[in-house]
Each structure stands twice: as C-alpha cells, then as structure tokens.
Amino acid sequence: MDPRLAPLQTRSLANLPPAVVVTAEFDPLRDAGAAYADALHAAGSWSEHIRGPGMVRGFFDMGRWSPAARAVLQHATRRIGEVLRGQG
C-alpha cells in the first residue's frame, strides 16, 4: 500500500512529469499498468500507454531473439526519447 511502490495508492497523480507506460499482454501487472496510465491522464498528467501484444513479462530483454519484442521496444524507446526532448 506504500505509494512509492504502488503509485495508484498516492493521494494525487496531478502535476507529475510525463509518463510512458509499457505493458505486456501476458503480464500479471498489465491491468495495473493500464490503470496507472488512465489514472495519470484522469488527474491531468500526460501519459501514454503502449501495449505489447503477445508479449510476456520481461520482454524488454528479449529483443535480441524476438522481432516482435524488438519492434515494441523500439517503439517504446522512440516515444520515451521524444517525450524527454519535449516532442510528446
């Protein structure tokens, strides 16, 4: 229940920096990630949710072997870079 570990437990998600939330289709935390992105948006903070269709938990480490994982990873890192450069 600690908001540092479970950000949906915080009192307010307003005025936070932009967030790119990436989830895998087959991850027990997928729904929590989607809920976090939605809650940020509802609180007026900018967020983008990138879904990894067919991906499993930890797929960020699988790009070397999986073209599908590599594609999602490339898209996510491109978006993160754009957001950091203020091109969100």
Summary of the structure (lengths in Angstrom):
residues: 88
radius of gyration: 13.7
end to end distance: 30.8
largest distance: 40.9
contacts: 227
relative contact order: 0.18
helix: 42%
strand: 20%
